[in-house]
Amino acid sequence: MAENELSAVEQLKASRNPLKVIEDIYKEAQEGIPLSADYIGLLKWYGMYPHINGDETEDKKYFMKRIKLVDTKMNLEQLEVMAKIGQEYAQGLVDFTDRQNVQFHFIQIKDMPAILDLLESVGLTSRMASGDGPRPIMTSAIGGIDPEEIIDASYLVKEVDTYFDANEDRFCNFPRKYKIGISGCGRHTAAHEIQDVAFTAFKNKNDEVLFDLTLAGGLSKSKQIAYRANRYVKAEQVKDVAVVCAEIFRDHGNRANRNKARVRHLVNEWGLEKFVAEIETRLGYELQEGLVEPKITSFENRNHFGIHAAKQEGESFIGFATNSGRVAGEDFKAMSDICNKYNAAGLSLTSTQNFIIYGVKTQDAQALADEIDALGYPYNPSPFRARLQSCTGREFCKFGITETKEYAKKVVLELEEKNPDFKENLMIAISGCGNGCSHPQISDIGFVGTKVRDEEGNRVEGYDVILGGHLQGEKGSRIAHKTGVKVTATKLVDFVGDLIASYQADNLGQTTFKDYLNTVELSK
């Protein structure tokens, strides 16, 4: 195949006609024909992954479906449709992800035409929600709403996403996924430090808004904090820089080794200077030199829980916590009903598996907050609930060694019950495998799924413990360090409780639990 020639799969991706693919898949499934690799690749392009684990025969007919939220927001009509899908087609199993998307489980191929029609009716899509191409862009959940934001970057997010979507024939054959962040949030909630390419707004001494360009961040097994490119980008340059970075990755990313097929590996192979020079060559102009990193918010302060005055006069927005990102279908429907009851503008997703309801009349804010709280989604959450993240886990993921979502929900409840007086900021992540999709690598306490021996010598579900992860720009960020300690799943809550108790007994000269975790040495 010629270098620029699209394969049949790529042509079908670019055809914008998923129903033909779905009809073929359903027909073959009815005849008992297993899914081909091509079909699986196409389904991923439309945000679908087969349920891998579970019942060997029954579970094979089900899929996880991810919906792309371009600016993290769902208006009232969109929220109502999403709630309908969750209840009627996903068996009430809904997850909010750390990439600000919604995932539905137990989706069947036969229901896809109806689901696609529902999504299209309110301007939503699952195209390019996953697969080897540009992923949904990380941004502020309250862009255009937060009075403290540096700039409302929502229009830039939409501009870049629209460009990739309109030119998908050029961007549907990446070596692997490509993750971008574009944010004007004053609290830096888009986590630019772990994106392939990110644009972080700041104001210079002349009060001009610029974007600090960072490259080559990412987690998984080859985890790395992004480098500053030492370049500032103007708002009108953001789309062009995002596109040429994508072209460079498409043209030069490693296609021989999937484990090396990420932007960070290419930057590390070439060197940062060469990569930046290639950006400017393709742009046809030099970017503004930017040697000074903007002041970046510490990771634990990147939250918007509670009731806040919005930029719009007479309106508020309210931040709520989930429990490990999972939302029952009936709760999702209740959220939609409550938003409609108070005529709120909509609901948006944060990068920590939580959510914000925006466009709430200030006089209604407390009443709405109390009704959502009563569902089990607090606006003043405990430290354990506020920042505990979990991945899909063994329940549905082929890489999962341990079960995570339902387990993590129980962990939160037990931690709250056993440590009612603990009030410090804390991020805990529970991951079902070493890929770390729940971000244990940047958490205060990370639990990475593995098999361990219990006291009787049986192999059971357990976790490798890593400590001290943090985000705060290029210089202040750190990847969590390995402790060499393993805990069984049944002992995880006690392990956290013992850490808290040891800190309270002797803080080792540290003023916060977060700093203590980066200092303490654990007994193996």
C-alpha positions as a Python dict, from the first residue, in 0.01 Angstrom:
ca = {
    (1, 'M'): (0, 0, 0),
    (2, 'A'): (135, 343, -89),
    (3, 'E'): (242, 561, 203),
    (4, 'N'): (-59, 794, 184),
    (5, 'E'): (-312, 537, 59),
    (6, 'L'): (-588, 453, 304),
    (7, 'S'): (-667, 94, 387),
    (8, 'A'): (-1020, -36, 345),
    (9, 'V'): (-1073, 5, 719),
    (10, 'E'): (-951, 365, 707),
    (11, 'Q'): (-1172, 439, 407),
    (12, 'L'): (-1470, 306, 597),
    (13, 'K'): (-1374, 520, 897),
    (14, 'A'): (-1379, 823, 672),
    (15, 'S'): (-1708, 725, 507),
    (16, 'R'): (-1917, 851, 803),
    (17, 'N'): (-2149, 553, 756),
    (18, 'P'): (-2128, 334, 1066),
    (19, 'L'): (-2466, 171, 1004),
    (20, 'K'): (-2327, -35, 714),
    (21, 'V'): (-2052, -165, 941),
    (22, 'I'): (-2297, -234, 1222),
    (23, 'E'): (-2535, -421, 991),
    (24, 'D'): (-2250, -642, 866),
    (25, 'I'): (-2126, -710, 1218),
    (26, 'Y'): (-2473, -793, 1344),
    (27, 'K'): (-2540, -1027, 1052),
    (28, 'E'): (-2217, -1215, 1110),
    (29, 'A'): (-2276, -1226, 1487),
    (30, 'Q'): (-2616, -1385, 1423),
    (31, 'E'): (-2438, -1649, 1217),
    (32, 'G'): (-2186, -1710, 1494),
    (33, 'I'): (-1891, -1557, 1307),
    (34, 'P'): (-1632, -1406, 1549),
    (35, 'L'): (-1548, -1037, 1517),
    (36, 'S'): (-1254, -978, 1284),
    (37, 'A'): (-967, -747, 1381),
    (38, 'D'): (-1087, -500, 1115),
    (39, 'Y'): (-1434, -486, 1265),
    (40, 'I'): (-1295, -439, 1614),
    (41, 'G'): (-1081, -151, 1484),
    (42, 'L'): (-1384, 11, 1323),
    (43, 'L'): (-1592, -27, 1636),
    (44, 'K'): (-1319, 141, 1839),
    (45, 'W'): (-1332, 434, 1597),
    (46, 'Y'): (-1696, 466, 1697),
    (47, 'G'): (-1616, 441, 2067),
    (48, 'M'): (-1694, 72, 2117),
    (49, 'Y'): (-1495, -204, 2284),
    (50, 'P'): (-1608, -565, 2333),
    (51, 'H'): (-1665, -672, 2691),
    (52, 'I'): (-1377, -911, 2735),
    (53, 'N'): (-1420, -1064, 3078),
    (54, 'G'): (-1725, -1207, 3247),
    (55, 'D'): (-1931, -1499, 3117),
    (56, 'E'): (-1741, -1658, 2830),
    (57, 'T'): (-2050, -1695, 2611),
    (58, 'E'): (-2304, -1440, 2730),
    (59, 'D'): (-2067, -1145, 2773),
    (60, 'K'): (-1931, -1161, 2417),
    (61, 'K'): (-2243, -998, 2277),
    (62, 'Y'): (-2195, -684, 2487),
    (63, 'F'): (-1985, -374, 2431),
    (64, 'M'): (-1870, -69, 2616),
    (65, 'K'): (-1960, 249, 2427),
    (66, 'R'): (-1786, 580, 2486),
    (67, 'I'): (-1954, 908, 2389),
    (68, 'K'): (-1744, 1210, 2295),
    (69, 'L'): (-1827, 1536, 2470),
    (70, 'V'): (-1642, 1798, 2269),
    (71, 'D'): (-1630, 2063, 2543),
    (72, 'T'): (-1717, 1827, 2834),
    (73, 'K'): (-2074, 1963, 2848),
    (74, 'M'): (-2421, 1818, 2798),
    (75, 'N'): (-2712, 2059, 2763),
    (76, 'L'): (-3057, 1959, 2891),
    (77, 'E'): (-3162, 1784, 2569),
    (78, 'Q'): (-2833, 1597, 2546),
    (79, 'L'): (-2845, 1502, 2912),
    (80, 'E'): (-3195, 1362, 2871),
    (81, 'V'): (-3088, 1150, 2574),
    (82, 'M'): (-2777, 1024, 2754),
    (83, 'A'): (-2986, 929, 3055),
    (84, 'K'): (-3227, 744, 2825),
    (85, 'I'): (-2942, 544, 2669),
    (86, 'G'): (-2810, 460, 3015),
    (87, 'Q'): (-3141, 322, 3133),
    (88, 'E'): (-3279, 158, 2820),
    (89, 'Y'): (-2968, 19, 2650),
    (90, 'A'): (-2684, 2, 2908),
    (91, 'Q'): (-2859, -190, 3186),
    (92, 'G'): (-2816, 117, 3404),
    (93, 'L'): (-2436, 95, 3409),
    (94, 'V'): (-2275, 434, 3338),
    (95, 'D'): (-1921, 558, 3402),
    (96, 'F'): (-1778, 911, 3396),
    (97, 'T'): (-1416, 889, 3277),
    (98, 'D'): (-1101, 1083, 3358),
    (99, 'R'): (-1097, 1204, 2997),
    (100, 'Q'): (-1432, 1376, 3046),
    (101, 'N'): (-1640, 1125, 2850),
    (102, 'V'): (-1938, 905, 2931),
    (103, 'Q'): (-1905, 528, 2899),
    (104, 'F'): (-2204, 295, 2872),
    (105, 'H'): (-2180, -79, 2933),
    (106, 'F'): (-2381, -379, 2810),
    (107, 'I'): (-2447, -216, 2472),
    (108, 'Q'): (-2556, -459, 2199),
    (109, 'I'): (-2494, -429, 1826),
    (110, 'K'): (-2866, -467, 1753),
    (111, 'D'): (-2937, -147, 1948),
    (112, 'M'): (-2676, 68, 1776),
    (113, 'P'): (-2900, 217, 1502),
    (114, 'A'): (-3139, 347, 1768),
    (115, 'I'): (-2852, 476, 1985),
    (116, 'L'): (-2687, 653, 1691),
    (117, 'D'): (-3019, 813, 1599),
    (118, 'L'): (-3063, 936, 1956),
    (119, 'L'): (-2714, 1082, 1966),
    (120, 'E'): (-2750, 1250, 1628),
    (121, 'S'): (-3084, 1403, 1729),
    (122, 'V'): (-2906, 1615, 1994),
    (123, 'G'): (-2576, 1677, 1816),
    (124, 'L'): (-2368, 1412, 1995),
    (125, 'T'): (-2141, 1147, 1846),
    (126, 'S'): (-1920, 858, 1943),
    (127, 'R'): (-1697, 893, 1637),
    (128, 'M'): (-1331, 936, 1728),
    (129, 'A'): (-1414, 882, 2094),
    (130, 'S'): (-1141, 618, 2098),
    (131, 'G'): (-919, 426, 1858),
    (132, 'D'): (-592, 531, 1695),
    (133, 'G'): (-657, 895, 1619),
    (134, 'P'): (-720, 1228, 1790),
    (135, 'R'): (-899, 1164, 2118),
    (136, 'P'): (-1150, 1406, 2275),
    (137, 'I'): (-969, 1720, 2389),
    (138, 'M'): (-915, 1779, 2761),
    (139, 'T'): (-1037, 2120, 2873),
    (140, 'S'): (-1204, 2305, 3158),
    (141, 'A'): (-1543, 2169, 3263),
    (142, 'I'): (-1658, 2528, 3324),
    (143, 'G'): (-1518, 2706, 3021),
    (144, 'G'): (-1717, 3025, 2966),
    (145, 'I'): (-1876, 2991, 3310),
    (146, 'D'): (-1595, 3041, 3560),
    (147, 'P'): (-1535, 3410, 3647),
    (148, 'E'): (-1177, 3321, 3747),
    (149, 'E'): (-1079, 3160, 3416),
    (150, 'I'): (-797, 3315, 3216),
    (151, 'I'): (-984, 3275, 2888),
    (152, 'D'): (-1283, 3079, 2766),
    (153, 'A'): (-1099, 2833, 2542),
    (154, 'S'): (-1414, 2642, 2444),
    (155, 'Y'): (-1415, 2792, 2095),
    (156, 'L'): (-1058, 2672, 2039),
    (157, 'V'): (-1146, 2321, 2156),
    (158, 'K'): (-1437, 2313, 1912),
    (159, 'E'): (-1226, 2458, 1632),
    (160, 'V'): (-955, 2194, 1669),
    (161, 'D'): (-1203, 1908, 1710),
    (162, 'T'): (-1401, 2023, 1405),
    (163, 'Y'): (-1085, 2037, 1196),
    (164, 'F'): (-985, 1681, 1284),
    (165, 'D'): (-1339, 1562, 1226),
    (166, 'A'): (-1368, 1733, 885),
    (167, 'N'): (-1027, 1601, 778),
    (168, 'E'): (-1042, 1255, 929),
    (169, 'D'): (-917, 1096, 608),
    (170, 'R'): (-581, 1253, 700),
    (171, 'F'): (-599, 1165, 1069),
    (172, 'C'): (-753, 817, 1088),
    (173, 'N'): (-428, 624, 1044),
    (174, 'F'): (-217, 728, 1344),
    (175, 'P'): (39, 492, 1495),
    (176, 'R'): (-169, 518, 1813),
    (177, 'K'): (-393, 757, 2006),
    (178, 'Y'): (-316, 1129, 2021),
    (179, 'K'): (-422, 1324, 2329),
    (180, 'I'): (-453, 1702, 2340),
    (181, 'G'): (-536, 1952, 2614),
    (182, 'I'): (-653, 2309, 2553),
    (183, 'S'): (-758, 2505, 2857),
    (184, 'G'): (-803, 2855, 2991),
    (185, 'C'): (-880, 2735, 3343),
    (186, 'G'): (-712, 2936, 3618),
    (187, 'R'): (-682, 2618, 3826),
    (188, 'H'): (-530, 2410, 3542),
    (189, 'T'): (-787, 2133, 3573),
    (190, 'A'): (-709, 1989, 3227),
    (191, 'A'): (-387, 1831, 3359),
    (192, 'H'): (-165, 1952, 3076),
    (193, 'E'): (134, 1774, 3231),
    (194, 'I'): (11, 1433, 3111),
    (195, 'Q'): (-107, 1518, 2757),
    (196, 'D'): (75, 1443, 2431),
    (197, 'V'): (33, 1808, 2333),
    (198, 'A'): (-121, 2077, 2552),
    (199, 'F'): (-194, 2449, 2546),
    (200, 'T'): (-221, 2613, 2888),
    (201, 'A'): (-346, 2972, 2903),
    (202, 'F'): (-175, 3243, 3106),
    (203, 'K'): (-143, 3621, 3099),
    (204, 'N'): (193, 3787, 3042),
    (205, 'K'): (307, 4111, 3206),
    (206, 'N'): (120, 4308, 2940),
    (207, 'D'): (-204, 4126, 3028),
    (208, 'E'): (-196, 3946, 2692),
    (209, 'V'): (-337, 3592, 2689),
    (210, 'L'): (-95, 3334, 2554),
    (211, 'F'): (-76, 2954, 2575),
    (212, 'D'): (225, 2771, 2714),
    (213, 'L'): (303, 2476, 2484),
    (214, 'T'): (391, 2143, 2647),
    (215, 'L'): (478, 1816, 2473),
    (216, 'A'): (530, 1445, 2536),
    (217, 'G'): (338, 1388, 2858),
    (218, 'G'): (157, 1064, 2927),
    (219, 'L'): (104, 785, 3175),
    (220, 'S'): (45, 413, 3120),
    (221, 'K'): (362, 205, 3161),
    (222, 'S'): (593, 455, 2988),
    (223, 'K'): (486, 739, 3217),
    (224, 'Q'): (637, 1084, 3170),
    (225, 'I'): (568, 1442, 3272),
    (226, 'A'): (537, 1672, 2969),
    (227, 'Y'): (826, 1894, 2865),
    (228, 'R'): (780, 2264, 2817),
    (229, 'A'): (853, 2341, 2453),
    (230, 'N'): (981, 2685, 2561),
    (231, 'R'): (732, 2835, 2319),
    (232, 'Y'): (426, 3051, 2373),
    (233, 'V'): (134, 3014, 2133),
    (234, 'K'): (-122, 3280, 2044),
    (235, 'A'): (-488, 3183, 2042),
    (236, 'E'): (-506, 3211, 1664),
    (237, 'Q'): (-210, 2970, 1634),
    (238, 'V'): (-347, 2691, 1856),
    (239, 'K'): (-527, 2499, 1582),
    (240, 'D'): (-231, 2509, 1344),
    (241, 'V'): (14, 2391, 1611),
    (242, 'A'): (-220, 2110, 1720),
    (243, 'V'): (-257, 1997, 1359),
    (244, 'V'): (114, 2001, 1268),
    (245, 'C'): (197, 1809, 1588),
    (246, 'A'): (-59, 1550, 1478),
    (247, 'E'): (95, 1536, 1130),
    (248, 'I'): (442, 1486, 1275),
    (249, 'F'): (319, 1203, 1495),
    (250, 'R'): (127, 1047, 1205),
    (251, 'D'): (425, 1063, 971),
    (252, 'H'): (704, 970, 1212),
    (253, 'G'): (548, 784, 1505),
    (254, 'N'): (671, 430, 1567),
    (255, 'R'): (454, 184, 1371),
    (256, 'A'): (676, -116, 1435),
    (257, 'N'): (628, -130, 1813),
    (258, 'R'): (291, -37, 1961),
    (259, 'N'): (449, 10, 2303),
    (260, 'K'): (663, 288, 2153),
    (261, 'A'): (385, 445, 1948),
    (262, 'R'): (317, 761, 2145),
    (263, 'V'): (425, 1122, 2101),
    (264, 'R'): (656, 1103, 2403),
    (265, 'H'): (862, 826, 2248),
    (266, 'L'): (909, 1024, 1928),
    (267, 'V'): (1009, 1337, 2120),
    (268, 'N'): (1253, 1137, 2330),
    (269, 'E'): (1400, 974, 2020),
    (270, 'W'): (1439, 1301, 1828),
    (271, 'G'): (1506, 1535, 2116),
    (272, 'L'): (1280, 1824, 2211),
    (273, 'E'): (1467, 2080, 1999),
    (274, 'K'): (1429, 1878, 1680),
    (275, 'F'): (1058, 1821, 1741),
    (276, 'V'): (997, 2193, 1803),
    (277, 'A'): (1201, 2281, 1495),
    (278, 'E'): (984, 2046, 1288),
    (279, 'I'): (671, 2215, 1426),
    (280, 'E'): (800, 2555, 1314),
    (281, 'T'): (913, 2423, 977),
    (282, 'R'): (568, 2287, 903),
    (283, 'L'): (403, 2603, 1033),
    (284, 'G'): (625, 2819, 814),
    (285, 'Y'): (700, 3060, 1098),
    (286, 'E'): (868, 3067, 1438),
    (287, 'L'): (667, 3064, 1757),
    (288, 'Q'): (732, 3315, 2032),
    (289, 'E'): (1013, 3205, 2263),
    (290, 'G'): (887, 3131, 2613),
    (291, 'L'): (1156, 3041, 2863),
    (292, 'V'): (950, 3112, 3176),
    (293, 'E'): (685, 2865, 3290),
    (294, 'P'): (357, 3025, 3404),
    (295, 'K'): (257, 2980, 3766),
    (296, 'I'): (75, 2645, 3785),
    (297, 'T'): (-185, 2540, 4044),
    (298, 'S'): (-90, 2253, 4275),
    (299, 'F'): (-276, 1932, 4191),
    (300, 'E'): (-475, 1913, 4515),
    (301, 'N'): (-627, 2257, 4450),
    (302, 'R'): (-769, 2177, 4107),
    (303, 'N'): (-1125, 2125, 4224),
    (304, 'H'): (-1456, 2310, 4192),
    (305, 'F'): (-1670, 2134, 4451),
    (306, 'G'): (-1955, 2328, 4610),
    (307, 'I'): (-2165, 2626, 4500),
    (308, 'H'): (-1989, 2905, 4307),
    (309, 'A'): (-2099, 3228, 4146),
    (310, 'A'): (-2084, 3199, 3768),
    (311, 'K'): (-1962, 3456, 3517),
    (312, 'Q'): (-2323, 3502, 3408),
    (313, 'E'): (-2509, 3742, 3637),
    (314, 'G'): (-2758, 3572, 3866),
    (315, 'E'): (-2627, 3222, 3791),
    (316, 'S'): (-2419, 2966, 3979),
    (317, 'F'): (-2239, 2641, 3906),
    (318, 'I'): (-2210, 2351, 4149),
    (319, 'G'): (-1941, 2083, 4168),
    (320, 'F'): (-2035, 1731, 4282),
    (321, 'A'): (-1841, 1412, 4351),
    (322, 'T'): (-1928, 1066, 4222),
    (323, 'N'): (-1805, 752, 4391),
    (324, 'S'): (-1516, 632, 4172),
    (325, 'G'): (-1684, 760, 3855),
    (326, 'R'): (-1972, 512, 3845),
    (327, 'V'): (-2327, 646, 3818),
    (328, 'A'): (-2635, 426, 3833),
    (329, 'G'): (-2866, 464, 3535),
    (330, 'E'): (-3158, 571, 3755),
    (331, 'D'): (-2935, 834, 3917),
    (332, 'F'): (-2832, 967, 3576),
    (333, 'K'): (-3201, 999, 3489),
    (334, 'A'): (-3269, 1169, 3824),
    (335, 'M'): (-2987, 1418, 3758),
    (336, 'S'): (-3146, 1499, 3422),
    (337, 'D'): (-3488, 1543, 3585),
    (338, 'I'): (-3349, 1771, 3858),
    (339, 'C'): (-3167, 1985, 3603),
    (340, 'N'): (-3491, 2018, 3408),
    (341, 'K'): (-3689, 2095, 3723),
    (342, 'Y'): (-3468, 2396, 3799),
    (343, 'N'): (-3405, 2482, 3432),
    (344, 'A'): (-3029, 2452, 3470),
    (345, 'A'): (-2823, 2485, 3153),
    (346, 'G'): (-2663, 2143, 3172),
    (347, 'L'): (-2403, 1909, 3319),
    (348, 'S'): (-2030, 1889, 3245),
    (349, 'L'): (-1764, 1633, 3337),
    (350, 'T'): (-1435, 1699, 3513),
    (351, 'S'): (-1103, 1522, 3462),
    (352, 'T'): (-1139, 1353, 3803),
    (353, 'Q'): (-1451, 1146, 3722),
    (354, 'N'): (-1675, 1405, 3887),
    (355, 'F'): (-1928, 1653, 3745),
    (356, 'I'): (-2055, 2010, 3752),
    (357, 'I'): (-2407, 2138, 3700),
    (358, 'Y'): (-2400, 2484, 3544),
    (359, 'G'): (-2642, 2759, 3450),
    (360, 'V'): (-2829, 2730, 3779),
    (361, 'K'): (-3025, 3036, 3895),
    (362, 'T'): (-2853, 3151, 4212),
    (363, 'Q'): (-3176, 3143, 4412),
    (364, 'D'): (-3217, 2774, 4315),
    (365, 'A'): (-2856, 2667, 4371),
    (366, 'Q'): (-2889, 2540, 4727),
    (367, 'A'): (-3211, 2349, 4658),
    (368, 'L'): (-3062, 2183, 4348),
    (369, 'A'): (-2740, 2103, 4534),
    (370, 'D'): (-2935, 1939, 4816),
    (371, 'E'): (-3139, 1724, 4576),
    (372, 'I'): (-2830, 1596, 4394),
    (373, 'D'): (-2659, 1541, 4731),
    (374, 'A'): (-2955, 1333, 4843),
    (375, 'L'): (-2896, 1101, 4546),
    (376, 'G'): (-2552, 1022, 4690),
    (377, 'Y'): (-2340, 1275, 4498),
    (378, 'P'): (-2219, 1532, 4756),
    (379, 'Y'): (-2114, 1887, 4679),
    (380, 'N'): (-1900, 1889, 4995),
    (381, 'P'): (-1741, 1546, 4963),
    (382, 'S'): (-1503, 1373, 5199),
    (383, 'P'): (-1135, 1368, 5092),
    (384, 'F'): (-1172, 1001, 5000),
    (385, 'R'): (-1472, 1051, 4773),
    (386, 'A'): (-1352, 1377, 4618),
    (387, 'R'): (-1046, 1238, 4443),
    (388, 'L'): (-1071, 859, 4434),
    (389, 'Q'): (-1049, 735, 4076),
    (390, 'S'): (-1084, 387, 3937),
    (391, 'C'): (-1057, 231, 3593),
    (392, 'T'): (-1288, -20, 3423),
    (393, 'G'): (-1100, -313, 3578),
    (394, 'R'): (-1141, -686, 3536),
    (395, 'E'): (-1518, -651, 3515),
    (396, 'F'): (-1497, -553, 3146),
    (397, 'C'): (-1134, -491, 3042),
    (398, 'K'): (-911, -758, 2891),
    (399, 'F'): (-608, -621, 3075),
    (400, 'G'): (-777, -611, 3416),
    (401, 'I'): (-626, -830, 3686),
    (402, 'T'): (-846, -699, 3965),
    (403, 'E'): (-1206, -578, 3988),
    (404, 'T'): (-1212, -203, 4046),
    (405, 'K'): (-1534, -1, 4006),
    (406, 'E'): (-1771, -176, 4245),
    (407, 'Y'): (-1480, -257, 4475),
    (408, 'A'): (-1367, 108, 4482),
    (409, 'K'): (-1719, 221, 4575),
    (410, 'K'): (-1703, 0, 4884),
    (411, 'V'): (-1352, 126, 4963),
    (412, 'V'): (-1476, 487, 4968),
    (413, 'L'): (-1760, 404, 5207),
    (414, 'E'): (-1530, 213, 5443),
    (415, 'L'): (-1265, 485, 5442),
    (416, 'E'): (-1527, 748, 5525),
    (417, 'E'): (-1670, 537, 5804),
    (418, 'K'): (-1334, 448, 5963),
    (419, 'N'): (-1163, 788, 5921),
    (420, 'P'): (-1440, 1047, 5981),
    (421, 'D'): (-1202, 1314, 6114),
    (422, 'F'): (-951, 1304, 5828),
    (423, 'K'): (-988, 1627, 5628),
    (424, 'E'): (-671, 1672, 5420),
    (425, 'N'): (-668, 1674, 5041),
    (426, 'L'): (-592, 1328, 4907),
    (427, 'M'): (-597, 1154, 4572),
    (428, 'I'): (-626, 776, 4564),
    (429, 'A'): (-636, 578, 4240),
    (430, 'I'): (-724, 212, 4205),
    (431, 'S'): (-613, 52, 3880),
    (432, 'G'): (-688, -299, 3761),
    (433, 'C'): (-352, -343, 3588),
    (434, 'G'): (-16, -182, 3519),
    (435, 'N'): (-152, 39, 3240),
    (436, 'G'): (-288, 264, 3513),
    (437, 'C'): (-588, 417, 3334),
    (438, 'S'): (-712, 562, 3665),
    (439, 'H'): (-386, 761, 3702),
    (440, 'P'): (-220, 595, 4004),
    (441, 'Q'): (111, 729, 3868),
    (442, 'I'): (17, 1086, 3967),
    (443, 'S'): (-184, 1002, 4279),
    (444, 'D'): (-89, 1048, 4641),
    (445, 'I'): (-164, 680, 4691),
    (446, 'G'): (-179, 454, 4388),
    (447, 'F'): (-292, 93, 4390),
    (448, 'V'): (-195, -109, 4083),
    (449, 'G'): (-372, -441, 4034),
    (450, 'T'): (-177, -764, 4062),
    (451, 'K'): (-200, -1111, 4215),
    (452, 'V'): (-57, -1158, 4565),
    (453, 'R'): (-31, -1433, 4823),
    (454, 'D'): (-264, -1411, 5120),
    (455, 'E'): (-175, -1536, 5469),
    (456, 'E'): (-267, -1892, 5369),
    (457, 'G'): (-49, -1875, 5058),
    (458, 'N'): (-338, -1852, 4810),
    (459, 'R'): (-308, -1627, 4505),
    (460, 'V'): (-570, -1356, 4542),
    (461, 'E'): (-648, -1010, 4407),
    (462, 'G'): (-415, -745, 4542),
    (463, 'Y'): (-226, -428, 4465),
    (464, 'D'): (125, -293, 4429),
    (465, 'V'): (147, 30, 4629),
    (466, 'I'): (298, 347, 4481),
    (467, 'L'): (314, 679, 4666),
    (468, 'G'): (375, 1049, 4622),
    (469, 'G'): (253, 1137, 4272),
    (470, 'H'): (185, 1504, 4204),
    (471, 'L'): (117, 1755, 3927),
    (472, 'Q'): (236, 2115, 3929),
    (473, 'G'): (397, 2205, 3599),
    (474, 'E'): (721, 2078, 3453),
    (475, 'K'): (941, 2134, 3757),
    (476, 'G'): (693, 2064, 4037),
    (477, 'S'): (538, 1741, 3907),
    (478, 'R'): (651, 1396, 4006),
    (479, 'I'): (561, 1039, 3921),
    (480, 'A'): (462, 823, 4219),
    (481, 'H'): (747, 607, 4346),
    (482, 'K'): (733, 232, 4391),
    (483, 'T'): (734, 114, 4750),
    (484, 'G'): (778, -257, 4691),
    (485, 'V'): (476, -314, 4915),
    (486, 'K'): (186, -534, 4808),
    (487, 'V'): (-152, -553, 4982),
    (488, 'T'): (-441, -789, 4932),
    (489, 'A'): (-766, -627, 4825),
    (490, 'T'): (-922, -717, 5160),
    (491, 'K'): (-651, -520, 5346),
    (492, 'L'): (-648, -204, 5133),
    (493, 'V'): (-873, 5, 5358),
    (494, 'D'): (-676, -94, 5669),
    (495, 'F'): (-353, -8, 5486),
    (496, 'V'): (-472, 348, 5415),
    (497, 'G'): (-600, 382, 5771),
    (498, 'D'): (-262, 271, 5908),
    (499, 'L'): (-86, 529, 5690),
    (500, 'I'): (-311, 803, 5825),
    (501, 'A'): (-253, 687, 6183),
    (502, 'S'): (124, 677, 6138),
    (503, 'Y'): (117, 1030, 5996),
    (504, 'Q'): (-88, 1157, 6287),
    (505, 'A'): (150, 991, 6532),
    (506, 'D'): (469, 1118, 6364),
    (507, 'N'): (450, 1338, 6056),
    (508, 'L'): (827, 1311, 5993),
    (509, 'G'): (851, 1689, 5988),
    (510, 'Q'): (597, 1729, 5707),
    (511, 'T'): (307, 1971, 5726),
    (512, 'T'): (67, 1776, 5502),
    (513, 'F'): (-25, 1411, 5453),
    (514, 'K'): (55, 1458, 5084),
    (515, 'D'): (417, 1552, 5162),
    (516, 'Y'): (440, 1278, 5422),
    (517, 'L'): (357, 1017, 5159),
    (518, 'N'): (652, 1130, 4952),
    (519, 'T'): (880, 1095, 5256),
    (520, 'V'): (772, 788, 5450),
    (521, 'E'): (941, 453, 5389),
    (522, 'L'): (710, 155, 5419),
    (523, 'S'): (798, -180, 5569),
    (524, 'K'): (782, -453, 5305),
}
